[in-house]
Each structure stands twice: as C-alpha cells, then as structure tokens.
C-alpha cells in the first residue's frame, strides 16, 4: 500500500476514535445536575461557546433505563440573540433562543 494512502487511512481511524471519545464525553456531561447559580439569559449572553441551560427541559437518553438529563446547549453560531426561539445554532445543529434560557451567574 502506498504510504500516502496508509497515512490517509490512519487519519480516518484517528478521526473515528476522536468521534467516539466525543460521544462518550457528551454522554457523561449530560448526566450532570443543573447548576445552582442560574439566572435568566440575556441577548448579550448568547455568544459562541456559551453554555445555555433550559431547566424546564429534561431529555430522555437513548437508553430508556437512564434518568432524564438536564437540558443545555453550547452556542455554535449566533443568528439573532434577541430572538426567543431561533437566536442561535447549538452544537447539535438545531436553533434555540432566549425563551426559557438560563446561564450560570
């Protein structure tokens, strides 16, 4: 096998290992409890990298035997931070907004 093809295959394998590690880390992070120091989010809180909490939302993990997990998202792209429902795109690719949003104080 040509060394450049082998190098490409090695990169693909490394990428897959990183993807699996990311999924495991996310699953563990979703198990945490809501922070005690939450305050309502403002438009100025909606910045790339911010963690936005939705205390009224509890997600049911894929494994139905596990307890529901706290609702939070990481801002990946800001659209209109004043929008109640579509102010930003999160790390999961969906849009969310200020409605029901909280941040750590």
Secondary structure as GFF3:
##gff-version 3
##sequence-region A 1 105
A	DSSP	alpha_helix	3	29	.	.	.	ID=ss1
A	DSSP	beta_strand	38	40	.	.	.	ID=ss2
A	DSSP	three_ten_helix	43	45	.	.	.	ID=ss3
A	DSSP	beta_strand	51	59	.	.	.	ID=ss4
A	DSSP	beta_strand	69	78	.	.	.	ID=ss5
A	DSSP	beta_strand	88	90	.	.	.	ID=ss6
A	DSSP	beta_strand	95	96	.	.	.	ID=ss7
A	DSSP	beta_strand	102	104	.	.	.	ID=ss8
###
